[in-house]
Amino acid sequence: MKNILLCNDDGVTSSGILAANEAVKDLGKTTIVGPSKQQSGIGHSLTLFEPLRIDKVKLRNNDIGYAISGTPTDSIILGINEILNEKPDLVISGINIGYNLGKSELTTSGTLGAAMEAASYGIPTIAVSQSVNDHSIKFENGKIDLDFKFAMKIINKIAKNVLKNGLPKGADLLNLNIPENPTSDEIKIAKLTHRMFIPTVESRLDPRGKPYYWIDGIVTEDDEKGTDGYYIKKEQVCTLTPLNLDFVGNLKSTEEWLNNM
């Protein structure tokens, strides 16, 4: 029987991770592990200066989940090395509440951070996100009233193919984005949109006159045709983007640049 590890950044009790589990439970033995609380935007962060704890929790579907007192990446590490004690056949990170589109999400998304950690072990990995019209629910903990039926069907289809045929050549992981109101069940292979998060800082004073700060930001987007942003927003269809862990740029052009110094 195949072993499937499920993780996320919205917390182990999130409706999204339970939906992902329901989507693939017919494909193998599933294990749910995730941060004990909401960890969106934490990227590929590790906990190195304090101990971590694993707590067994009974989930709403009556399964047992493993709540980790750290980050999504911590959850993957403990899930593989302590809970399973072996590499699973497949890792699914998600379903994240809110899409993960474009280049900026590669380093900021906790969903993708967990997926990249799993992929670094050589494990076939799928990061899954579902867009939402109500952005106020993106950072909620626990149960969210969102229809995941379509997303579950797509996840099952992709996961079944990965378990049977492996990942596409050259891919270390797949980034799957699913619209909230799909127009069809078509899946578009898409490049990353030019979407960047530009941080802004808001300064306030506490009741004692001491300053504190909120980091917010402005999103700039250029959803040209052929990108994940274009297909999700303009056509309302699923996107699938193959990713790899090799961030190395063009070596030849860099050598030419160096020789021209």
C-alpha angles and dihedrals in degrees: 000000000000119000116223122190118202123199138158145170098239093074135272093273095052118129088230097062091046090052091050089051091051089049096059106026090104090058099059148313109320129208121191118210128161146138115297091236141022111299105171116155095020094115119193094338122156129203107232107152103052135042123264128224132205117210124186110226132185108235129211091260088056092248121127116249130188115235114203120203091220143050132315089260090051087052092055092047094050092040092057100035103035111017101038097018088208142058113276121226092240139013123203118192110197157325083228116198102238129022126285104212135160137004101305093061092062092077103026104043116096088201091058091040090059091044092051091050091053091046090053087066089057092252118144104249137188123195110202129193133173121206119232131202092208103066092184090078096055095093101037124125123229127351119026124180099233129135108242098168095106092043090051091054092051093046091052091051094049095041092050090053093047092050091048102039106014124231123320114275111279095016124117094183142355127237110209121189122188126195119231092228106031120196092204141350092256117132116211121205101225142183120226118278122234095256119150133177112221109197123228126189125219116198122205137169124241121222089273093054095254117136123243130177141224119201111215130152153198120248118218117197138185104181099187120180113281095034129111090245092054096050095044096046104029103033101021094224132130121270129208120194122184112220133189133198096232106103093175114131130210107318096190096053090046091053090050090049091051093049090054094060 
